[in-house]
Amino acid sequence: MTSPSSWDRFRTVTRARIGLERSGDSLATKDLLEFQVAHAAARDAVHGCVDFDVLETALTPLGPVVRVHNTASDRTAYLRRPDLGRRLDEPSRIGLAAHASPVSWDVVFVIADGLSAVAVNDHAVPFLCACLPLLSGWSRAPFVLAEQGRVALVDEIGAILNARLSVILIGERPGLSVANSLGLYLTWGPKLGRKDAERNCISNIHADGLSYDQAAAKLVWLLTQSAGLGLSGVALKDNSGPPELPKPVRTEIA
């Protein structure tokens, strides 16, 4: 029978729960408790709140910041009605229109909590600090902080601001191995009615996934290609090459 320790070399290259010990018909206490902690972290990520005040303070030195809200009345409504997270409420539309430019902005960055508040709290600002220096010469609309926003909310925001490209930073649905993963969605020509197939996604930005520098380099490559070709989504192929990830630790089989 294979001993649990023979799985150790595989655990160095995956966060999946593999080769778990058993105690009779049940998991060993240690593995069961770790599972319960991971489940609690995932629930907290979904129901948590982004500290938008802290984000605004951190982003203000990098550029103007505008805060908006969608049509969901509270977090419960947001989770039960995804459609409410895709449209701005009337005060937000009016306030955002004041920042529209007669000459199109090159790009607008939107930050929304999505389904993991902790991902946005942990990664949004450090990622932008890695990304923005690579966009020298690009005109940027004010940062938009969207409370309880879904991905498609960026279409209305980009259209109101008259931005050629939109990028939304959003907390990804948490799993039982990572609860604070940040995702990015890029859209050319944002407008109401855009489909998911018209976006490009970069996901798994977290300590055990893509680094800020890796994700920033990939995003800037996609933005440059999108601006040059005038498209995004399935028509825009990512030929930038795979990021250089740490090589797994190899051990010999005894």
C-alpha positions as YAML, in Angstrom:
chain: A
units: angstrom
residues:
- id: 1
  name: MET
  ca: [0.00, 0.00, 0.00]
- id: 2
  name: THR
  ca: [1.32, 3.46, -0.87]
- id: 3
  name: SER
  ca: [2.25, 5.52, 2.16]
- id: 4
  name: PRO
  ca: [1.10, 9.16, 2.33]
- id: 5
  name: SER
  ca: [4.72, 10.37, 2.31]
- id: 6
  name: SER
  ca: [5.16, 9.12, -1.28]
- id: 7
  name: TRP
  ca: [2.88, 12.00, -2.39]
- id: 8
  name: ASP
  ca: [5.22, 14.64, -1.02]
- id: 9
  name: ARG
  ca: [7.01, 15.30, -4.31]
- id: 10
  name: PHE
  ca: [3.69, 15.86, -6.08]
- id: 11
  name: ARG
  ca: [2.59, 18.35, -3.43]
- id: 12
  name: THR
  ca: [5.52, 20.59, -4.40]
- id: 13
  name: VAL
  ca: [3.90, 21.34, -7.77]
- id: 14
  name: THR
  ca: [0.18, 21.54, -6.92]
- id: 15
  name: ARG
  ca: [-2.10, 23.01, -4.29]
- id: 16
  name: ALA
  ca: [-4.66, 20.28, -4.89]
- id: 17
  name: ARG
  ca: [-5.50, 18.02, -1.99]
- id: 18
  name: ILE
  ca: [-3.91, 14.74, -3.02]
- id: 19
  name: GLY
  ca: [-2.95, 11.61, -1.11]
- id: 20
  name: LEU
  ca: [-4.91, 12.59, 1.98]
- id: 21
  name: GLU
  ca: [-4.61, 10.38, 5.02]
- id: 22
  name: ARG
  ca: [-7.61, 8.39, 6.18]
- id: 23
  name: SER
  ca: [-8.82, 7.38, 9.59]
- id: 24
  name: GLY
  ca: [-11.26, 4.60, 8.99]
- id: 25
  name: ASP
  ca: [-13.89, 5.91, 6.59]
- id: 26
  name: SER
  ca: [-13.06, 9.55, 7.34]
- id: 27
  name: LEU
  ca: [-10.28, 12.01, 6.62]
- id: 28
  name: ALA
  ca: [-7.58, 12.43, 9.19]
- id: 29
  name: THR
  ca: [-8.33, 15.22, 11.66]
- id: 30
  name: LYS
  ca: [-5.53, 17.45, 10.33]
- id: 31
  name: ASP
  ca: [-6.79, 17.28, 6.73]
- id: 32
  name: LEU
  ca: [-10.41, 17.77, 7.78]
- id: 33
  name: LEU
  ca: [-9.55, 20.89, 9.78]
- id: 34
  name: GLU
  ca: [-7.51, 22.31, 6.89]
- id: 35
  name: PHE
  ca: [-10.47, 21.75, 4.57]
- id: 36
  name: GLN
  ca: [-12.82, 23.55, 6.98]
- id: 37
  name: VAL
  ca: [-10.41, 26.51, 7.26]
- id: 38
  name: ALA
  ca: [-10.20, 26.75, 3.45]
- id: 39
  name: HIS
  ca: [-13.99, 26.62, 3.16]
- id: 40
  name: ALA
  ca: [-14.36, 29.37, 5.74]
- id: 41
  name: ALA
  ca: [-11.79, 31.53, 3.89]
- id: 42
  name: ALA
  ca: [-13.73, 31.09, 0.65]
- id: 43
  name: ARG
  ca: [-17.01, 32.11, 2.32]
- id: 44
  name: ASP
  ca: [-15.36, 35.13, 3.93]
- id: 45
  name: ALA
  ca: [-13.94, 36.17, 0.55]
- id: 46
  name: VAL
  ca: [-17.39, 36.12, -1.06]
- id: 47
  name: HIS
  ca: [-19.18, 37.94, 1.75]
- id: 48
  name: GLY
  ca: [-16.36, 40.31, 2.68]
- id: 49
  name: CYS
  ca: [-16.05, 43.99, 1.80]
- id: 50
  name: VAL
  ca: [-13.39, 45.81, -0.16]
- id: 51
  name: ASP
  ca: [-11.95, 48.76, 1.74]
- id: 52
  name: PHE
  ca: [-12.55, 51.29, -1.02]
- id: 53
  name: ASP
  ca: [-11.46, 54.17, 1.23]
- id: 54
  name: VAL
  ca: [-8.00, 52.62, 1.54]
- id: 55
  name: LEU
  ca: [-7.90, 51.93, -2.20]
- id: 56
  name: GLU
  ca: [-8.84, 55.52, -3.02]
- id: 57
  name: THR
  ca: [-6.13, 56.86, -0.72]
- id: 58
  name: ALA
  ca: [-3.53, 54.55, -2.29]
- id: 59
  name: LEU
  ca: [-4.54, 55.32, -5.89]
- id: 60
  name: THR
  ca: [-4.95, 59.10, -5.63]
- id: 61
  name: PRO
  ca: [-1.19, 59.77, -6.05]
- id: 62
  name: LEU
  ca: [-1.37, 57.76, -9.31]
- id: 63
  name: GLY
  ca: [-4.30, 59.69, -10.78]
- id: 64
  name: PRO
  ca: [-7.88, 60.89, -10.23]
- id: 65
  name: VAL
  ca: [-10.33, 58.42, -8.68]
- id: 66
  name: VAL
  ca: [-14.09, 58.16, -9.21]
- id: 67
  name: ARG
  ca: [-16.37, 55.94, -7.15]
- id: 68
  name: VAL
  ca: [-19.52, 54.35, -8.55]
- id: 69
  name: HIS
  ca: [-22.19, 51.88, -7.49]
- id: 70
  name: ASN
  ca: [-24.44, 49.51, -9.36]
- id: 71
  name: THR
  ca: [-28.16, 48.89, -9.07]
- id: 72
  name: ALA
  ca: [-27.88, 46.20, -6.35]
- id: 73
  name: SER
  ca: [-29.15, 47.51, -3.03]
- id: 74
  name: ASP
  ca: [-26.83, 45.36, -0.89]
- id: 75
  name: ARG
  ca: [-24.46, 42.39, -0.98]
- id: 76
  name: THR
  ca: [-27.25, 39.83, -0.74]
- id: 77
  name: ALA
  ca: [-29.02, 41.30, -3.76]
- id: 78
  name: TYR
  ca: [-25.71, 41.44, -5.63]
- id: 79
  name: LEU
  ca: [-25.03, 37.73, -5.04]
- id: 80
  name: ARG
  ca: [-28.57, 36.63, -5.92]
- id: 81
  name: ARG
  ca: [-29.02, 38.92, -8.93]
- id: 82
  name: PRO
  ca: [-25.88, 39.05, -11.09]
- id: 83
  name: ASP
  ca: [-27.69, 41.30, -13.56]
- id: 84
  name: LEU
  ca: [-27.88, 44.09, -10.98]
- id: 85
  name: GLY
  ca: [-24.09, 44.19, -10.80]
- id: 86
  name: ARG
  ca: [-23.78, 44.92, -14.52]
- id: 87
  name: ARG
  ca: [-25.44, 48.36, -14.62]
- id: 88
  name: LEU
  ca: [-24.66, 51.62, -12.86]
- id: 89
  name: ASP
  ca: [-27.22, 53.40, -10.74]
- id: 90
  name: GLU
  ca: [-28.36, 56.83, -11.93]
- id: 91
  name: PRO
  ca: [-26.19, 58.97, -9.59]
- id: 92
  name: SER
  ca: [-23.12, 57.05, -10.73]
- id: 93
  name: ARG
  ca: [-23.92, 57.59, -14.41]
- id: 94
  name: ILE
  ca: [-24.33, 61.30, -13.86]
- id: 95
  name: GLY
  ca: [-21.14, 61.62, -11.81]
- id: 96
  name: LEU
  ca: [-19.10, 59.56, -14.25]
- id: 97
  name: ALA
  ca: [-20.24, 61.57, -17.27]
- id: 98
  name: ALA
  ca: [-18.45, 64.61, -15.84]
- id: 99
  name: HIS
  ca: [-15.14, 62.83, -16.49]
- id: 100
  name: ALA
  ca: [-15.83, 61.91, -20.12]
- id: 101
  name: SER
  ca: [-13.33, 63.19, -22.67]
- id: 102
  name: PRO
  ca: [-14.23, 64.56, -26.14]
- id: 103
  name: VAL
  ca: [-11.02, 62.87, -27.29]
- id: 104
  name: SER
  ca: [-11.10, 59.17, -26.40]
- id: 105
  name: TRP
  ca: [-9.08, 58.01, -23.43]
- id: 106
  name: ASP
  ca: [-6.73, 55.18, -24.44]
- id: 107
  name: VAL
  ca: [-7.69, 53.04, -21.45]
- id: 108
  name: VAL
  ca: [-9.74, 53.06, -18.26]
- id: 109
  name: PHE
  ca: [-8.93, 50.89, -15.26]
- id: 110
  name: VAL
  ca: [-11.88, 49.77, -13.15]
- id: 111
  name: ILE
  ca: [-11.56, 48.00, -9.80]
- id: 112
  name: ALA
  ca: [-14.52, 45.94, -8.60]
- id: 113
  name: ASP
  ca: [-14.87, 43.60, -5.64]
- id: 114
  name: GLY
  ca: [-16.48, 40.76, -7.60]
- id: 115
  name: LEU
  ca: [-16.58, 37.52, -5.63]
- id: 116
  name: SER
  ca: [-13.43, 37.96, -3.57]
- id: 117
  name: ALA
  ca: [-12.99, 41.15, -1.61]
- id: 118
  name: VAL
  ca: [-9.72, 39.95, -0.13]
- id: 119
  name: ALA
  ca: [-8.22, 39.51, -3.62]
- id: 120
  name: VAL
  ca: [-8.87, 43.16, -4.44]
- id: 121
  name: ASN
  ca: [-7.62, 44.36, -1.05]
- id: 122
  name: ASP
  ca: [-4.42, 42.31, -1.43]
- id: 123
  name: HIS
  ca: [-3.51, 42.70, -5.09]
- id: 124
  name: ALA
  ca: [-5.19, 45.60, -6.92]
- id: 125
  name: VAL
  ca: [-2.82, 48.41, -5.94]
- id: 126
  name: PRO
  ca: [0.45, 46.40, -6.18]
- id: 127
  name: PHE
  ca: [-0.58, 45.15, -9.62]
- id: 128
  name: LEU
  ca: [-1.32, 48.67, -10.87]
- id: 129
  name: CYS
  ca: [2.00, 49.89, -9.52]
- id: 130
  name: ALA
  ca: [3.70, 47.20, -11.63]
- id: 131
  name: CYS
  ca: [1.57, 47.87, -14.71]
- id: 132
  name: LEU
  ca: [1.25, 51.64, -15.07]
- id: 133
  name: PRO
  ca: [4.96, 52.39, -15.67]
- id: 134
  name: LEU
  ca: [4.73, 50.11, -18.73]
- id: 135
  name: LEU
  ca: [2.00, 52.31, -20.23]
- id: 136
  name: SER
  ca: [4.01, 55.47, -20.68]
- id: 137
  name: GLY
  ca: [2.40, 57.62, -23.35]
- id: 138
  name: TRP
  ca: [-1.08, 56.13, -22.91]
- id: 139
  name: SER
  ca: [-3.86, 58.47, -21.83]
- id: 140
  name: ARG
  ca: [-5.69, 57.05, -18.83]
- id: 141
  name: ALA
  ca: [-9.16, 57.93, -17.66]
- id: 142
  name: PRO
  ca: [-9.65, 58.35, -13.91]
- id: 143
  name: PHE
  ca: [-9.52, 55.14, -11.92]
- id: 144
  name: VAL
  ca: [-13.05, 53.89, -11.28]
- id: 145
  name: LEU
  ca: [-13.81, 52.08, -8.02]
- id: 146
  name: ALA
  ca: [-16.98, 50.07, -8.56]
- id: 147
  name: GLU
  ca: [-18.60, 48.72, -5.43]
- id: 148
  name: GLN
  ca: [-20.26, 45.34, -6.02]
- id: 149
  name: GLY
  ca: [-19.44, 45.34, -9.72]
- id: 150
  name: ARG
  ca: [-19.62, 42.46, -12.17]
- id: 151
  name: VAL
  ca: [-17.32, 42.18, -15.19]
- id: 152
  name: ALA
  ca: [-19.86, 43.60, -17.65]
- id: 153
  name: LEU
  ca: [-20.18, 46.80, -15.60]
- id: 154
  name: VAL
  ca: [-16.99, 47.93, -17.34]
- id: 155
  name: ASP
  ca: [-18.89, 48.21, -20.64]
- id: 156
  name: GLU
  ca: [-21.14, 50.99, -19.39]
- id: 157
  name: ILE
  ca: [-18.27, 52.71, -17.58]
- id: 158
  name: GLY
  ca: [-16.02, 52.65, -20.65]
- id: 159
  name: ALA
  ca: [-18.79, 53.91, -22.91]
- id: 160
  name: ILE
  ca: [-19.67, 56.84, -20.64]
- id: 161
  name: LEU
  ca: [-16.02, 57.87, -20.25]
- id: 162
  name: ASN
  ca: [-15.34, 57.47, -24.00]
- id: 163
  name: ALA
  ca: [-12.46, 55.02, -23.52]
- id: 164
  name: ARG
  ca: [-11.04, 52.95, -26.38]
- id: 165
  name: LEU
  ca: [-10.07, 50.12, -24.04]
- id: 166
  name: SER
  ca: [-11.26, 49.06, -20.62]
- id: 167
  name: VAL
  ca: [-9.59, 46.85, -18.03]
- id: 168
  name: ILE
  ca: [-11.43, 45.63, -14.96]
- id: 169
  name: LEU
  ca: [-9.58, 44.22, -11.95]
- id: 170
  name: ILE
  ca: [-11.96, 41.93, -10.09]
- id: 171
  name: GLY
  ca: [-11.92, 39.33, -7.33]
- id: 172
  name: GLU
  ca: [-12.31, 35.84, -8.78]
- id: 173
  name: ARG
  ca: [-14.65, 33.21, -7.43]
- id: 174
  name: PRO
  ca: [-12.70, 31.64, -4.53]
- id: 175
  name: GLY
  ca: [-11.85, 27.97, -4.44]
- id: 176
  name: LEU
  ca: [-10.68, 25.68, -1.68]
- id: 177
  name: SER
  ca: [-7.02, 26.19, -2.54]
- id: 178
  name: VAL
  ca: [-6.96, 29.95, -3.25]
- id: 179
  name: ALA
  ca: [-9.43, 32.48, -1.88]
- id: 180
  name: ASN
  ca: [-7.66, 35.68, -2.94]
- id: 181
  name: SER
  ca: [-7.13, 35.32, -6.70]
- id: 182
  name: LEU
  ca: [-7.39, 38.47, -8.80]
- id: 183
  name: GLY
  ca: [-8.57, 38.43, -12.41]
- id: 184
  name: LEU
  ca: [-8.33, 40.99, -15.24]
- id: 185
  name: TYR
  ca: [-10.67, 41.44, -18.19]
- id: 186
  name: LEU
  ca: [-9.73, 43.56, -21.21]
- id: 187
  name: THR
  ca: [-12.35, 44.84, -23.67]
- id: 188
  name: TRP
  ca: [-11.87, 46.81, -26.88]
- id: 189
  name: GLY
  ca: [-14.53, 49.45, -27.57]
- id: 190
  name: PRO
  ca: [-16.54, 48.97, -24.36]
- id: 191
  name: LYS
  ca: [-20.26, 49.48, -24.81]
- id: 192
  name: LEU
  ca: [-23.46, 47.98, -23.49]
- id: 193
  name: GLY
  ca: [-24.14, 44.56, -24.95]
- id: 194
  name: ARG
  ca: [-20.58, 43.31, -25.25]
- id: 195
  name: LYS
  ca: [-20.32, 39.53, -24.90]
- id: 196
  name: ASP
  ca: [-17.79, 37.56, -22.85]
- id: 197
  name: ALA
  ca: [-16.30, 36.25, -26.10]
- id: 198
  name: GLU
  ca: [-15.27, 39.85, -26.85]
- id: 199
  name: ARG
  ca: [-12.99, 40.04, -23.80]
- id: 200
  name: ASN
  ca: [-9.54, 38.73, -22.94]
- id: 201
  name: CYS
  ca: [-8.94, 37.40, -19.44]
- id: 202
  name: ILE
  ca: [-5.83, 37.09, -17.30]
- id: 203
  name: SER
  ca: [-6.53, 35.10, -14.15]
- id: 204
  name: ASN
  ca: [-4.84, 33.63, -11.09]
- id: 205
  name: ILE
  ca: [-2.90, 36.66, -9.93]
- id: 206
  name: HIS
  ca: [-1.87, 35.72, -6.40]
- id: 207
  name: ALA
  ca: [1.14, 34.57, -4.41]
- id: 208
  name: ASP
  ca: [1.11, 31.04, -5.87]
- id: 209
  name: GLY
  ca: [0.02, 32.06, -9.38]
- id: 210
  name: LEU
  ca: [1.02, 34.87, -11.74]
- id: 211
  name: SER
  ca: [3.19, 37.55, -10.16]
- id: 212
  name: TYR
  ca: [2.35, 41.23, -10.59]
- id: 213
  name: ASP
  ca: [5.19, 41.68, -13.08]
- id: 214
  name: GLN
  ca: [4.16, 38.66, -15.14]
- id: 215
  name: ALA
  ca: [0.53, 39.70, -15.27]
- id: 216
  name: ALA
  ca: [1.43, 43.33, -16.03]
- id: 217
  name: ALA
  ca: [3.67, 42.33, -18.95]
- id: 218
  name: LYS
  ca: [0.97, 40.09, -20.41]
- id: 219
  name: LEU
  ca: [-1.72, 42.76, -20.01]
- id: 220
  name: VAL
  ca: [0.38, 45.47, -21.67]
- id: 221
  name: TRP
  ca: [1.13, 43.12, -24.57]
- id: 222
  name: LEU
  ca: [-2.59, 42.45, -25.02]
- id: 223
  name: LEU
  ca: [-3.47, 46.14, -24.72]
- id: 224
  name: THR
  ca: [-0.91, 47.07, -27.37]
- id: 225
  name: GLN
  ca: [-2.14, 44.36, -29.74]
- id: 226
  name: SER
  ca: [-5.77, 45.25, -29.11]
- id: 227
  name: ALA
  ca: [-5.18, 48.94, -29.81]
- id: 228
  name: GLY
  ca: [-3.30, 48.14, -33.00]
- id: 229
  name: LEU
  ca: [-5.84, 45.65, -34.36]
- id: 230
  name: GLY
  ca: [-9.00, 47.30, -33.02]
- id: 231
  name: LEU
  ca: [-10.39, 44.15, -31.43]
- id: 232
  name: SER
  ca: [-10.32, 41.92, -28.36]
- id: 233
  name: GLY
  ca: [-11.68, 38.55, -27.24]
- id: 234
  name: VAL
  ca: [-11.45, 35.34, -29.24]
- id: 235
  name: ALA
  ca: [-10.21, 37.29, -32.26]
- id: 236
  name: LEU
  ca: [-7.15, 38.47, -30.30]
- id: 237
  name: LYS
  ca: [-4.76, 35.57, -29.76]
- id: 238
  name: ASP
  ca: [-2.25, 35.72, -26.94]
- id: 239
  name: ASN
  ca: [1.06, 35.04, -28.67]
- id: 240
  name: SER
  ca: [3.14, 36.75, -26.02]
- id: 241
  name: GLY
  ca: [4.50, 33.41, -24.82]
- id: 242
  name: PRO
  ca: [4.11, 31.74, -21.44]
- id: 243
  name: PRO
  ca: [5.39, 33.57, -18.37]
- id: 244
  name: GLU
  ca: [8.49, 32.21, -16.73]
- id: 245
  name: LEU
  ca: [7.18, 30.32, -13.73]
- id: 246
  name: PRO
  ca: [9.37, 28.89, -10.96]
- id: 247
  name: LYS
  ca: [10.59, 25.43, -11.85]
- id: 248
  name: PRO
  ca: [9.20, 22.66, -9.63]
- id: 249
  name: VAL
  ca: [11.48, 21.04, -7.12]
- id: 250
  name: ARG
  ca: [12.32, 17.55, -8.37]
- id: 251
  name: THR
  ca: [13.05, 14.65, -6.09]
- id: 252
  name: GLU
  ca: [14.13, 11.17, -7.00]
- id: 253
  name: ILE
  ca: [11.78, 8.25, -6.45]
- id: 254
  name: ALA
  ca: [13.25, 6.00, -3.82]
...
